[in-house]
Amino acid sequence: MEITNIKIKKFATEGKMRAIASLTFDDCFAIHDVKVIENNDKVFVAMPNKRLKDGTFKDVAHPINAETRLAIENAVIEAYNNAEEE
């Protein structure tokens, strides 16, 4: 499976979230609302999630193995670093 497109929407905020990403895989499957978060001068990627009734969060889409997670994180962070702020 190959990431064929990444759209980044950067925004200036005082919070930790820096951008939202949409990923397309093999030109036929998309995942939206992937968050780019900066914490303690480190940028990381958080998968889309939903809040449960008990207040906790659960991912609605996520990689199954470490290799895929790393590939997604690297691609999103690279796209984020190359994107211009809106």
PDB file with SEQRES, HELIX, SHEET and CRYST1 records, atoms N, CA, C and O in Angstrom:
SEQRES   1 A   86  MET GLU ILE THR ASN ILE LYS ILE LYS LYS PHE ALA THR          
SEQRES   2 A   86  GLU GLY LYS MET ARG ALA ILE ALA SER LEU THR PHE ASP          
SEQRES   3 A   86  ASP CYS PHE ALA ILE HIS ASP VAL LYS VAL ILE GLU ASN          
SEQRES   4 A   86  ASN ASP LYS VAL PHE VAL ALA MET PRO ASN LYS ARG LEU          
SEQRES   5 A   86  LYS ASP GLY THR PHE LYS ASP VAL ALA HIS PRO ILE ASN          
SEQRES   6 A   86  ALA GLU THR ARG LEU ALA ILE GLU ASN ALA VAL ILE GLU          
SEQRES   7 A   86  ALA TYR ASN ASN ALA GLU GLU GLU                              
HELIX    1 AA1 ALA A   66  ASN A   82  1                                  17    
SHEET    1 AA1 4 ILE A   3  LYS A  10  0                                        
SHEET    2 AA1 4 MET A  17  PHE A  25 -1                                        
SHEET    3 AA1 4 PHE A  29  ASN A  39 -1                                        
SHEET    4 AA1 4 LYS A  42  ALA A  46 -1                                        
SHEET    1 AA2 2 ASN A  49  ARG A  51  0                                        
SHEET    2 AA2 2 PHE A  57  ASP A  59 -1                                        
CRYST1    1.000    1.000    1.000  90.00  90.00  90.00 P 1           1          
ATOM      1  N   MET A   1       0.850  -1.170   0.000  1.00  0.00           N  
ATOM      2  CA  MET A   1       0.000   0.000   0.000  1.00  0.00           C  
ATOM      3  C   MET A   1       0.897   1.234   0.000  1.00  0.00           C  
ATOM      4  O   MET A   1       1.884   1.307   0.732  1.00  0.00           O  
ATOM      5  N   GLU A   2       0.534   2.184  -0.824  1.00  0.00           N  
ATOM      6  CA  GLU A   2       1.337   3.383  -0.995  1.00  0.00           C  
ATOM      7  C   GLU A   2       0.503   4.618  -0.705  1.00  0.00           C  
ATOM      8  O   GLU A   2      -0.659   4.702  -1.103  1.00  0.00           O  
ATOM      9  N   ILE A   3       1.103   5.578  -0.008  1.00  0.00           N  
ATOM     10  CA  ILE A   3       0.443   6.871   0.192  1.00  0.00           C  
ATOM     11  C   ILE A   3       0.609   7.650  -1.099  1.00  0.00           C  
ATOM     12  O   ILE A   3       1.728   7.978  -1.495  1.00  0.00           O  
ATOM     13  N   THR A   4      -0.510   7.948  -1.759  1.00  0.00           N  
ATOM     14  CA  THR A   4      -0.442   8.619  -3.054  1.00  0.00           C  
ATOM     15  C   THR A   4      -0.742  10.110  -2.967  1.00  0.00           C  
ATOM     16  O   THR A   4      -0.487  10.843  -3.923  1.00  0.00           O  
ATOM     17  N   ASN A   5      -1.280  10.575  -1.838  1.00  0.00           N  
ATOM     18  CA  ASN A   5      -1.537  11.998  -1.683  1.00  0.00           C  
ATOM     19  C   ASN A   5      -1.664  12.328  -0.201  1.00  0.00           C  
ATOM     20  O   ASN A   5      -2.220  11.553   0.578  1.00  0.00           O  
ATOM     21  N   ILE A   6      -1.141  13.483   0.170  1.00  0.00           N  
ATOM     22  CA  ILE A   6      -1.321  14.007   1.527  1.00  0.00           C  
ATOM     23  C   ILE A   6      -1.680  15.478   1.405  1.00  0.00           C  
ATOM     24  O   ILE A   6      -0.968  16.253   0.765  1.00  0.00           O  
ATOM     25  N   LYS A   7      -2.792  15.854   2.026  1.00  0.00           N  
ATOM     26  CA  LYS A   7      -3.189  17.256   2.089  1.00  0.00           C  
ATOM     27  C   LYS A   7      -3.040  17.703   3.532  1.00  0.00           C  
ATOM     28  O   LYS A   7      -3.525  17.048   4.454  1.00  0.00           O  
ATOM     29  N   ILE A   8      -2.364  18.826   3.713  1.00  0.00           N  
ATOM     30  CA  ILE A   8      -2.110  19.373   5.039  1.00  0.00           C  
ATOM     31  C   ILE A   8      -2.812  20.717   5.153  1.00  0.00           C  
ATOM     32  O   ILE A   8      -2.702  21.565   4.268  1.00  0.00           O  
ATOM     33  N   LYS A   9      -3.526  20.899   6.241  1.00  0.00           N  
ATOM     34  CA  LYS A   9      -4.106  22.206   6.542  1.00  0.00           C  
ATOM     35  C   LYS A   9      -3.467  22.688   7.841  1.00  0.00           C  
ATOM     36  O   LYS A   9      -3.843  22.265   8.934  1.00  0.00           O  
ATOM     37  N   LYS A  10      -2.489  23.589   7.694  1.00  0.00           N  
ATOM     38  CA  LYS A  10      -1.800  24.159   8.855  1.00  0.00           C  
ATOM     39  C   LYS A  10      -2.625  25.302   9.411  1.00  0.00           C  
ATOM     40  O   LYS A  10      -3.347  25.982   8.682  1.00  0.00           O  
ATOM     41  N   PHE A  11      -2.508  25.502  10.704  1.00  0.00           N  
ATOM     42  CA  PHE A  11      -3.133  26.671  11.297  1.00  0.00           C  
ATOM     43  C   PHE A  11      -2.348  27.116  12.521  1.00  0.00           C  
ATOM     44  O   PHE A  11      -1.760  26.312  13.244  1.00  0.00           O  
ATOM     45  N   ALA A  12      -2.362  28.433  12.724  1.00  0.00           N  
ATOM     46  CA  ALA A  12      -1.669  29.011  13.876  1.00  0.00           C  
ATOM     47  C   ALA A  12      -2.617  28.953  15.062  1.00  0.00           C  
ATOM     48  O   ALA A  12      -3.764  29.392  14.983  1.00  0.00           O  
ATOM     49  N   THR A  13      -2.126  28.412  16.141  1.00  0.00           N  
ATOM     50  CA  THR A  13      -2.936  28.293  17.338  1.00  0.00           C  
ATOM     51  C   THR A  13      -2.031  28.308  18.560  1.00  0.00           C  
ATOM     52  O   THR A  13      -0.841  28.003  18.472  1.00  0.00           O  
ATOM     53  N   GLU A  14      -2.596  28.658  19.676  1.00  0.00           N  
ATOM     54  CA  GLU A  14      -1.820  28.621  20.909  1.00  0.00           C  
ATOM     55  C   GLU A  14      -1.789  27.220  21.503  1.00  0.00           C  
ATOM     56  O   GLU A  14      -0.976  26.936  22.384  1.00  0.00           O  
ATOM     57  N   GLY A  15      -2.662  26.350  21.032  1.00  0.00           N  
ATOM     58  CA  GLY A  15      -2.685  24.974  21.510  1.00  0.00           C  
ATOM     59  C   GLY A  15      -1.580  24.149  20.889  1.00  0.00           C  
ATOM     60  O   GLY A  15      -0.709  24.678  20.198  1.00  0.00           O  
ATOM     61  N   LYS A  16      -1.619  22.864  21.134  1.00  0.00           N  
ATOM     62  CA  LYS A  16      -0.568  21.967  20.648  1.00  0.00           C  
ATOM     63  C   LYS A  16      -0.806  21.469  19.227  1.00  0.00           C  
ATOM     64  O   LYS A  16       0.143  21.084  18.544  1.00  0.00           O  
ATOM     65  N   MET A  17      -2.059  21.470  18.771  1.00  0.00           N  
ATOM     66  CA  MET A  17      -2.354  20.965  17.432  1.00  0.00           C  
ATOM     67  C   MET A  17      -1.920  21.996  16.395  1.00  0.00           C  
ATOM     68  O   MET A  17      -2.299  23.165  16.476  1.00  0.00           O  
ATOM     69  N   ARG A  18      -1.131  21.561  15.428  1.00  0.00           N  
ATOM     70  CA  ARG A  18      -0.568  22.456  14.410  1.00  0.00           C  
ATOM     71  C   ARG A  18      -1.205  22.309  13.036  1.00  0.00           C  
ATOM     72  O   ARG A  18      -1.181  23.243  12.235  1.00  0.00           O  
ATOM     73  N   ALA A  19      -1.783  21.123  12.757  1.00  0.00           N  
ATOM     74  CA  ALA A  19      -2.348  20.900  11.424  1.00  0.00           C  
ATOM     75  C   ALA A  19      -3.246  19.665  11.448  1.00  0.00           C  
ATOM     76  O   ALA A  19      -3.212  18.849  12.368  1.00  0.00           O  
ATOM     77  N   ILE A  20      -4.052  19.571  10.387  1.00  0.00           N  
ATOM     78  CA  ILE A  20      -4.874  18.394  10.124  1.00  0.00           C  
ATOM     79  C   ILE A  20      -4.448  17.863   8.758  1.00  0.00           C  
ATOM     80  O   ILE A  20      -4.232  18.636   7.825  1.00  0.00           O  
ATOM     81  N   ALA A  21      -4.328  16.550   8.645  1.00  0.00           N  
ATOM     82  CA  ALA A  21      -3.915  15.932   7.382  1.00  0.00           C  
ATOM     83  C   ALA A  21      -4.985  14.972   6.877  1.00  0.00           C  
ATOM     84  O   ALA A  21      -5.703  14.344   7.655  1.00  0.00           O  
ATOM     85  N   SER A  22      -5.070  14.876   5.565  1.00  0.00           N  
ATOM     86  CA  SER A  22      -5.876  13.854   4.895  1.00  0.00           C  
ATOM     87  C   SER A  22      -4.927  13.044   4.030  1.00  0.00           C  
ATOM     88  O   SER A  22      -4.137  13.597   3.265  1.00  0.00           O  
ATOM     89  N   LEU A  23      -5.012  11.736   4.159  1.00  0.00           N  
ATOM     90  CA  LEU A  23      -4.127  10.842   3.413  1.00  0.00           C  
ATOM     91  C   LEU A  23      -4.936  10.020   2.431  1.00  0.00           C  
ATOM     92  O   LEU A  23      -6.042   9.579   2.743  1.00  0.00           O  
ATOM     93  N   THR A  24      -4.383   9.813   1.239  1.00  0.00           N  
ATOM     94  CA  THR A  24      -4.982   8.922   0.257  1.00  0.00           C  
ATOM     95  C   THR A  24      -4.005   7.787  -0.001  1.00  0.00           C  
ATOM     96  O   THR A  24      -2.812   8.013  -0.200  1.00  0.00           O  
ATOM     97  N   PHE A  25      -4.519   6.568   0.006  1.00  0.00           N  
ATOM     98  CA  PHE A  25      -3.715   5.373  -0.234  1.00  0.00           C  
ATOM     99  C   PHE A  25      -4.115   4.753  -1.567  1.00  0.00           C  
ATOM    100  O   PHE A  25      -5.298   4.539  -1.831  1.00  0.00           O  
ATOM    101  N   ASP A  26      -3.122   4.467  -2.402  1.00  0.00           N  
ATOM    102  CA  ASP A  26      -3.327   3.808  -3.694  1.00  0.00           C  
ATOM    103  C   ASP A  26      -4.407   4.482  -4.542  1.00  0.00           C  
ATOM    104  O   ASP A  26      -5.099   3.819  -5.314  1.00  0.00           O  
ATOM    105  N   ASP A  27      -4.546   5.787  -4.396  1.00  0.00           N  
ATOM    106  CA  ASP A  27      -5.547   6.561  -5.149  1.00  0.00           C  
ATOM    107  C   ASP A  27      -6.968   6.019  -4.993  1.00  0.00           C  
ATOM    108  O   ASP A  27      -7.816   6.256  -5.854  1.00  0.00           O  
ATOM    109  N   CYS A  28      -7.242   5.282  -3.882  1.00  0.00           N  
ATOM    110  CA  CYS A  28      -8.580   4.703  -3.769  1.00  0.00           C  
ATOM    111  C   CYS A  28      -9.126   4.635  -2.338  1.00  0.00           C  
ATOM    112  O   CYS A  28     -10.267   4.215  -2.149  1.00  0.00           O  
ATOM    113  N   PHE A  29      -8.345   5.036  -1.325  1.00  0.00           N  
ATOM    114  CA  PHE A  29      -8.826   4.968   0.055  1.00  0.00           C  
ATOM    115  C   PHE A  29      -8.273   6.173   0.808  1.00  0.00           C  
ATOM    116  O   PHE A  29      -7.075   6.451   0.743  1.00  0.00           O  
ATOM    117  N   ALA A  30      -9.148   6.894   1.528  1.00  0.00           N  
ATOM    118  CA  ALA A  30      -8.721   8.111   2.225  1.00  0.00           C  
ATOM    119  C   ALA A  30      -8.965   8.010   3.722  1.00  0.00           C  
ATOM    120  O   ALA A  30      -9.924   7.385   4.174  1.00  0.00           O  
ATOM    121  N   ILE A  31      -8.080   8.634   4.475  1.00  0.00           N  
ATOM    122  CA  ILE A  31      -8.245   8.799   5.914  1.00  0.00           C  
ATOM    123  C   ILE A  31      -8.117  10.289   6.196  1.00  0.00           C  
ATOM    124  O   ILE A  31      -7.125  10.914   5.821  1.00  0.00           O  
ATOM    125  N   HIS A  32      -9.122  10.856   6.858  1.00  0.00           N  
ATOM    126  CA  HIS A  32      -9.153  12.279   7.175  1.00  0.00           C  
ATOM    127  C   HIS A  32      -8.938  12.491   8.669  1.00  0.00           C  
ATOM    128  O   HIS A  32      -9.013  11.553   9.463  1.00  0.00           O  
ATOM    129  N   ASP A  33      -8.672  13.726   9.030  1.00  0.00           N  
ATOM    130  CA  ASP A  33      -8.554  14.156  10.428  1.00  0.00           C  
ATOM    131  C   ASP A  33      -7.381  13.532  11.175  1.00  0.00           C  
ATOM    132  O   ASP A  33      -7.477  13.253  12.371  1.00  0.00           O  
ATOM    133  N   VAL A  34      -6.287  13.318  10.476  1.00  0.00           N  
ATOM    134  CA  VAL A  34      -5.044  12.910  11.127  1.00  0.00           C  
ATOM    135  C   VAL A  34      -4.433  14.192  11.685  1.00  0.00           C  
ATOM    136  O   VAL A  34      -4.240  15.158  10.947  1.00  0.00           O  
ATOM    137  N   LYS A  35      -4.131  14.209  12.959  1.00  0.00           N  
ATOM    138  CA  LYS A  35      -3.668  15.427  13.612  1.00  0.00           C  
ATOM    139  C   LYS A  35      -2.141  15.483  13.670  1.00  0.00           C  
ATOM    140  O   LYS A  35      -1.472  14.475  13.899  1.00  0.00           O  
ATOM    141  N   VAL A  36      -1.613  16.681  13.458  1.00  0.00           N  
ATOM    142  CA  VAL A  36      -0.191  16.946  13.656  1.00  0.00           C  
ATOM    143  C   VAL A  36      -0.095  17.786  14.922  1.00  0.00           C  
ATOM    144  O   VAL A  36      -0.645  18.885  14.992  1.00  0.00           O  
ATOM    145  N   ILE A  37       0.604  17.264  15.918  1.00  0.00           N  
ATOM    146  CA  ILE A  37       0.658  17.884  17.237  1.00  0.00           C  
ATOM    147  C   ILE A  37       2.112  18.169  17.592  1.00  0.00           C  
ATOM    148  O   ILE A  37       3.003  17.361  17.333  1.00  0.00           O  
ATOM    149  N   GLU A  38       2.330  19.340  18.194  1.00  0.00           N  
ATOM    150  CA  GLU A  38       3.664  19.687  18.671  1.00  0.00           C  
ATOM    151  C   GLU A  38       3.628  19.742  20.188  1.00  0.00           C  
ATOM    152  O   GLU A  38       2.792  20.427  20.777  1.00  0.00           O  
ATOM    153  N   ASN A  39       4.538  19.018  20.811  1.00  0.00           N  
ATOM    154  CA  ASN A  39       4.610  18.969  22.263  1.00  0.00           C  
ATOM    155  C   ASN A  39       6.077  18.914  22.660  1.00  0.00           C  
ATOM    156  O   ASN A  39       6.815  18.038  22.207  1.00  0.00           O  
ATOM    157  N   ASN A  40       6.497  19.842  23.501  1.00  0.00           N  
ATOM    158  CA  ASN A  40       7.897  19.894  23.940  1.00  0.00           C  
ATOM    159  C   ASN A  40       8.865  19.910  22.763  1.00  0.00           C  
ATOM    160  O   ASN A  40       9.856  19.180  22.757  1.00  0.00           O  
ATOM    161  N   ASP A  41       8.575  20.744  21.766  1.00  0.00           N  
ATOM    162  CA  ASP A  41       9.418  20.910  20.580  1.00  0.00           C  
ATOM    163  C   ASP A  41       9.546  19.648  19.739  1.00  0.00           C  
ATOM    164  O   ASP A  41      10.475  19.532  18.940  1.00  0.00           O  
ATOM    165  N   LYS A  42       8.634  18.708  19.906  1.00  0.00           N  
ATOM    166  CA  LYS A  42       8.615  17.501  19.089  1.00  0.00           C  
ATOM    167  C   LYS A  42       7.272  17.434  18.353  1.00  0.00           C  
ATOM    168  O   LYS A  42       6.218  17.651  18.950  1.00  0.00           O  
ATOM    169  N   VAL A  43       7.321  17.134  17.070  1.00  0.00           N  
ATOM    170  CA  VAL A  43       6.109  17.007  16.267  1.00  0.00           C  
ATOM    171  C   VAL A  43       5.765  15.529  16.149  1.00  0.00           C  
ATOM    172  O   VAL A  43       6.630  14.707  15.848  1.00  0.00           O  
ATOM    173  N   PHE A  44       4.492  15.192  16.390  1.00  0.00           N  
ATOM    174  CA  PHE A  44       4.076  13.812  16.203  1.00  0.00           C  
ATOM    175  C   PHE A  44       2.694  13.767  15.572  1.00  0.00           C  
ATOM    176  O   PHE A  44       2.014  14.787  15.455  1.00  0.00           O  
ATOM    177  N   VAL A  45       2.292  12.574  15.170  1.00  0.00           N  
ATOM    178  CA  VAL A  45       1.046  12.360  14.434  1.00  0.00           C  
ATOM    179  C   VAL A  45       0.087  11.567  15.309  1.00  0.00           C  
ATOM    180  O   VAL A  45       0.472  10.583  15.941  1.00  0.00           O  
ATOM    181  N   ALA A  46      -1.173  12.011  15.340  1.00  0.00           N  
ATOM    182  CA  ALA A  46      -2.218  11.299  16.076  1.00  0.00           C  
ATOM    183  C   ALA A  46      -3.306  10.884  15.088  1.00  0.00           C  
ATOM    184  O   ALA A  46      -3.781  11.695  14.294  1.00  0.00           O  
ATOM    185  N   MET A  47      -3.685   9.640  15.147  1.00  0.00           N  
ATOM    186  CA  MET A  47      -4.707   9.109  14.244  1.00  0.00           C  
ATOM    187  C   MET A  47      -6.086   9.673  14.596  1.00  0.00           C  
ATOM    188  O   MET A  47      -6.302  10.123  15.721  1.00  0.00           O  
ATOM    189  N   PRO A  48      -7.020   9.650  13.639  1.00  0.00           N  
ATOM    190  CA  PRO A  48      -8.369  10.145  13.916  1.00  0.00           C  
ATOM    191  C   PRO A  48      -9.012   9.330  15.039  1.00  0.00           C  
ATOM    192  O   PRO A  48      -8.837   8.114  15.121  1.00  0.00           O  
ATOM    193  N   ASN A  49      -9.750  10.016  15.894  1.00  0.00           N  
ATOM    194  CA  ASN A  49     -10.371   9.315  17.018  1.00  0.00           C  
ATOM    195  C   ASN A  49     -11.739   9.892  17.335  1.00  0.00           C  
ATOM    196  O   ASN A  49     -12.149  10.909  16.775  1.00  0.00           O  
ATOM    197  N   LYS A  50     -12.432   9.228  18.239  1.00  0.00           N  
ATOM    198  CA  LYS A  50     -13.720   9.733  18.714  1.00  0.00           C  
ATOM    199  C   LYS A  50     -13.741   9.612  20.230  1.00  0.00           C  
ATOM    200  O   LYS A  50     -13.088   8.746  20.812  1.00  0.00           O  
ATOM    201  N   ARG A  51     -14.505  10.501  20.855  1.00  0.00           N  
ATOM    202  CA  ARG A  51     -14.636  10.482  22.307  1.00  0.00           C  
ATOM    203  C   ARG A  51     -15.761   9.519  22.676  1.00  0.00           C  
ATOM    204  O   ARG A  51     -16.861   9.583  22.127  1.00  0.00           O  
ATOM    205  N   LEU A  52     -15.464   8.633  23.609  1.00  0.00           N  
ATOM    206  CA  LEU A  52     -16.463   7.690  24.099  1.00  0.00           C  
ATOM    207  C   LEU A  52     -17.278   8.313  25.233  1.00  0.00           C  
ATOM    208  O   LEU A  52     -16.909   9.360  25.765  1.00  0.00           O  
ATOM    209  N   LYS A  53     -18.366   7.679  25.592  1.00  0.00           N  
ATOM    210  CA  LYS A  53     -19.237   8.214  26.638  1.00  0.00           C  
ATOM    211  C   LYS A  53     -18.515   8.403  27.962  1.00  0.00           C  
ATOM    212  O   LYS A  53     -18.875   9.288  28.738  1.00  0.00           O  
ATOM    213  N   ASP A  54     -17.500   7.586  28.232  1.00  0.00           N  
ATOM    214  CA  ASP A  54     -16.773   7.707  29.499  1.00  0.00           C  
ATOM    215  C   ASP A  54     -15.676   8.776  29.448  1.00  0.00           C  
ATOM    216  O   ASP A  54     -14.923   8.932  30.410  1.00  0.00           O  
ATOM    217  N   GLY A  55     -15.579   9.518  28.327  1.00  0.00           N  
ATOM    218  CA  GLY A  55     -14.610  10.599  28.213  1.00  0.00           C  
ATOM    219  C   GLY A  55     -13.278  10.206  27.622  1.00  0.00           C  
ATOM    220  O   GLY A  55     -12.452  11.077  27.348  1.00  0.00           O  
ATOM    221  N   THR A  56     -13.041   8.928  27.417  1.00  0.00           N  
ATOM    222  CA  THR A  56     -11.799   8.478  26.807  1.00  0.00           C  
ATOM    223  C   THR A  56     -11.906   8.573  25.287  1.00  0.00           C  
ATOM    224  O   THR A  56     -12.991   8.779  24.744  1.00  0.00           O  
ATOM    225  N   PHE A  57     -10.784   8.423  24.618  1.00  0.00           N  
ATOM    226  CA  PHE A  57     -10.757   8.487  23.163  1.00  0.00           C  
ATOM    227  C   PHE A  57     -10.359   7.136  22.593  1.00  0.00           C  
ATOM    228  O   PHE A  57      -9.583   6.395  23.196  1.00  0.00           O  
ATOM    229  N   LYS A  58     -10.908   6.827  21.415  1.00  0.00           N  
ATOM    230  CA  LYS A  58     -10.587   5.586  20.721  1.00  0.00           C  
ATOM    231  C   LYS A  58     -10.304   5.913  19.259  1.00  0.00           C  
ATOM    232  O   LYS A  58     -11.084   6.608  18.608  1.00  0.00           O  
ATOM    233  N   ASP A  59      -9.174   5.404  18.745  1.00  0.00           N  
ATOM    234  CA  ASP A  59      -8.845   5.613  17.333  1.00  0.00           C  
ATOM    235  C   ASP A  59      -9.905   4.964  16.456  1.00  0.00           C  
ATOM    236  O   ASP A  59     -10.367   3.859  16.741  1.00  0.00           O  
ATOM    237  N   VAL A  60     -10.288   5.656  15.386  1.00  0.00           N  
ATOM    238  CA  VAL A  60     -11.237   5.082  14.428  1.00  0.00           C  
ATOM    239  C   VAL A  60     -10.515   4.511  13.214  1.00  0.00           C  
ATOM    240  O   VAL A  60     -11.096   3.747  12.444  1.00  0.00           O  
ATOM    241  N   ALA A  61      -9.255   4.881  13.045  1.00  0.00           N  
ATOM    242  CA  ALA A  61      -8.406   4.314  11.993  1.00  0.00           C  
ATOM    243  C   ALA A  61      -6.977   4.371  12.502  1.00  0.00           C  
ATOM    244  O   ALA A  61      -6.547   5.378  13.064  1.00  0.00           O  
ATOM    245  N   HIS A  62      -6.247   3.287  12.303  1.00  0.00           N  
ATOM    246  CA  HIS A  62      -4.864   3.269  12.772  1.00  0.00           C  
ATOM    247  C   HIS A  62      -4.086   2.154  12.089  1.00  0.00           C  
ATOM    248  O   HIS A  62      -4.671   1.164  11.650  1.00  0.00           O  
ATOM    249  N   PRO A  63      -2.760   2.313  11.998  1.00  0.00           N  
ATOM    250  CA  PRO A  63      -1.926   1.262  11.421  1.00  0.00           C  
ATOM    251  C   PRO A  63      -1.884   0.051  12.352  1.00  0.00           C  
ATOM    252  O   PRO A  63      -1.993   0.193  13.570  1.00  0.00           O  
ATOM    253  N   ILE A  64      -1.728  -1.113  11.783  1.00  0.00           N  
ATOM    254  CA  ILE A  64      -1.701  -2.356  12.554  1.00  0.00           C  
ATOM    255  C   ILE A  64      -0.283  -2.709  13.005  1.00  0.00           C  
ATOM    256  O   ILE A  64      -0.109  -3.396  14.011  1.00  0.00           O  
ATOM    257  N   ASN A  65       0.725  -2.248  12.271  1.00  0.00           N  
ATOM    258  CA  ASN A  65       2.091  -2.607  12.663  1.00  0.00           C  
ATOM    259  C   ASN A  65       2.991  -1.374  12.717  1.00  0.00           C  
ATOM    260  O   ASN A  65       2.659  -0.320  12.173  1.00  0.00           O  
ATOM    261  N   ALA A  66       4.122  -1.526  13.376  1.00  0.00           N  
ATOM    262  CA  ALA A  66       5.053  -0.414  13.599  1.00  0.00           C  
ATOM    263  C   ALA A  66       5.631   0.126  12.297  1.00  0.00           C  
ATOM    264  O   ALA A  66       5.852   1.330  12.173  1.00  0.00           O  
ATOM    265  N   GLU A  67       5.877  -0.747  11.328  1.00  0.00           N  
ATOM    266  CA  GLU A  67       6.446  -0.311  10.047  1.00  0.00           C  
ATOM    267  C   GLU A  67       5.494   0.643   9.322  1.00  0.00           C  
ATOM    268  O   GLU A  67       5.922   1.672   8.801  1.00  0.00           O  
ATOM    269  N   THR A  68       4.214   0.303   9.291  1.00  0.00           N  
ATOM    270  CA  THR A  68       3.230   1.153   8.626  1.00  0.00           C  
ATOM    271  C   THR A  68       3.047   2.459   9.386  1.00  0.00           C  
ATOM    272  O   THR A  68       2.941   3.525   8.780  1.00  0.00           O  
ATOM    273  N   ARG A  69       3.009   2.378  10.718  1.00  0.00           N  
ATOM    274  CA  ARG A  69       2.881   3.595  11.535  1.00  0.00           C  
ATOM    275  C   ARG A  69       4.040   4.546  11.251  1.00  0.00           C  
ATOM    276  O   ARG A  69       3.822   5.743  11.069  1.00  0.00           O  
ATOM    277  N   LEU A  70       5.253   4.036  11.212  1.00  0.00           N  
ATOM    278  CA  LEU A  70       6.428   4.866  10.966  1.00  0.00           C  
ATOM    279  C   LEU A  70       6.370   5.491   9.570  1.00  0.00           C  
ATOM    280  O   LEU A  70       6.707   6.664   9.402  1.00  0.00           O  
ATOM    281  N   ALA A  71       5.948   4.721   8.575  1.00  0.00           N  
ATOM    282  CA  ALA A  71       5.853   5.248   7.207  1.00  0.00           C  
ATOM    283  C   ALA A  71       4.835   6.389   7.142  1.00  0.00           C  
ATOM    284  O   ALA A  71       5.088   7.412   6.506  1.00  0.00           O  
ATOM    285  N   ILE A  72       3.689   6.213   7.798  1.00  0.00           N  
ATOM    286  CA  ILE A  72       2.660   7.260   7.810  1.00  0.00           C  
ATOM    287  C   ILE A  72       3.176   8.486   8.552  1.00  0.00           C  
ATOM    288  O   ILE A  72       3.063   9.605   8.051  1.00  0.00           O  
ATOM    289  N   GLU A  73       3.738   8.287   9.735  1.00  0.00           N  
ATOM    290  CA  GLU A  73       4.253   9.417  10.522  1.00  0.00           C  
ATOM    291  C   GLU A  73       5.301  10.199   9.738  1.00  0.00           C  
ATOM    292  O   GLU A  73       5.243  11.427   9.684  1.00  0.00           O  
ATOM    293  N   ASN A  74       6.249   9.506   9.136  1.00  0.00           N  
ATOM    294  CA  ASN A  74       7.304  10.187   8.372  1.00  0.00           C  
ATOM    295  C   ASN A  74       6.738  10.968   7.194  1.00  0.00           C  
ATOM    296  O   ASN A  74       7.158  12.097   6.940  1.00  0.00           O  
ATOM    297  N   ALA A  75       5.796  10.382   6.477  1.00  0.00           N  
ATOM    298  CA  ALA A  75       5.210  11.050   5.314  1.00  0.00           C  
ATOM    299  C   ALA A  75       4.404  12.284   5.732  1.00  0.00           C  
ATOM    300  O   ALA A  75       4.496  13.329   5.089  1.00  0.00           O  
ATOM    301  N   VAL A  76       3.622  12.167   6.800  1.00  0.00           N  
ATOM    302  CA  VAL A  76       2.804  13.295   7.262  1.00  0.00           C  
ATOM    303  C   VAL A  76       3.702  14.412   7.791  1.00  0.00           C  
ATOM    304  O   VAL A  76       3.473  15.579   7.474  1.00  0.00           O  
ATOM    305  N   ILE A  77       4.705  14.085   8.579  1.00  0.00           N  
ATOM    306  CA  ILE A  77       5.592  15.114   9.121  1.00  0.00           C  
ATOM    307  C   ILE A  77       6.376  15.807   8.012  1.00  0.00           C  
ATOM    308  O   ILE A  77       6.585  17.019   8.066  1.00  0.00           O  
ATOM    309  N   GLU A  78       6.810  15.053   7.013  1.00  0.00           N  
ATOM    310  CA  GLU A  78       7.497  15.674   5.877  1.00  0.00           C  
ATOM    311  C   GLU A  78       6.565  16.620   5.131  1.00  0.00           C  
ATOM    312  O   GLU A  78       6.962  17.733   4.784  1.00  0.00           O  
ATOM    313  N   ALA A  79       5.327  16.190   4.879  1.00  0.00           N  
ATOM    314  CA  ALA A  79       4.358  17.044   4.195  1.00  0.00           C  
ATOM    315  C   ALA A  79       4.048  18.285   5.039  1.00  0.00           C  
ATOM    316  O   ALA A  79       3.912  19.384   4.502  1.00  0.00           O  
ATOM    317  N   TYR A  80       3.938  18.108   6.346  1.00  0.00           N  
ATOM    318  CA  TYR A  80       3.695  19.234   7.249  1.00  0.00           C  
ATOM    319  C   TYR A  80       4.850  20.230   7.186  1.00  0.00           C  
ATOM    320  O   TYR A  80       4.620  21.436   7.103  1.00  0.00           O  
ATOM    321  N   ASN A  81       6.072  19.746   7.224  1.00  0.00           N  
ATOM    322  CA  ASN A  81       7.241  20.645   7.185  1.00  0.00           C  
ATOM    323  C   ASN A  81       7.341  21.395   5.868  1.00  0.00           C  
ATOM    324  O   ASN A  81       7.901  22.491   5.826  1.00  0.00           O  
ATOM    325  N   ASN A  82       6.805  20.824   4.784  1.00  0.00           N  
ATOM    326  CA  ASN A  82       6.873  21.457   3.471  1.00  0.00           C  
ATOM    327  C   ASN A  82       5.638  22.304   3.148  1.00  0.00           C  
ATOM    328  O   ASN A  82       5.633  23.030   2.154  1.00  0.00           O  
ATOM    329  N   ALA A  83       4.605  22.218   3.967  1.00  0.00           N  
ATOM    330  CA  ALA A  83       3.353  22.944   3.707  1.00  0.00           C  
ATOM    331  C   ALA A  83       3.475  24.398   4.171  1.00  0.00           C  
ATOM    332  O   ALA A  83       4.194  24.714   5.119  1.00  0.00           O  
ATOM    333  N   GLU A  84       2.760  25.251   3.480  1.00  0.00           N  
ATOM    334  CA  GLU A  84       2.705  26.652   3.883  1.00  0.00           C  
ATOM    335  C   GLU A  84       1.503  26.877   4.772  1.00  0.00           C  
ATOM    336  O   GLU A  84       0.464  26.240   4.597  1.00  0.00           O  
ATOM    337  N   GLU A  85       1.640  27.778   5.724  1.00  0.00           N  
ATOM    338  CA  GLU A  85       0.544  28.082   6.644  1.00  0.00           C  
ATOM    339  C   GLU A  85      -0.535  28.868   5.906  1.00  0.00           C  
ATOM    340  O   GLU A  85      -0.240  29.755   5.106  1.00  0.00           O  
ATOM    341  N   GLU A  86      -1.789  28.525   6.190  1.00  0.00           N  
ATOM    342  CA  GLU A  86      -2.900  29.223   5.535  1.00  0.00           C  
ATOM    343  C   GLU A  86      -3.294  30.462   6.299  1.00  0.00           C  
ATOM    344  O   GLU A  86      -4.213  31.172   5.892  1.00  0.00           O  
TER     345      GLU A  86                                                      
END                                                                             
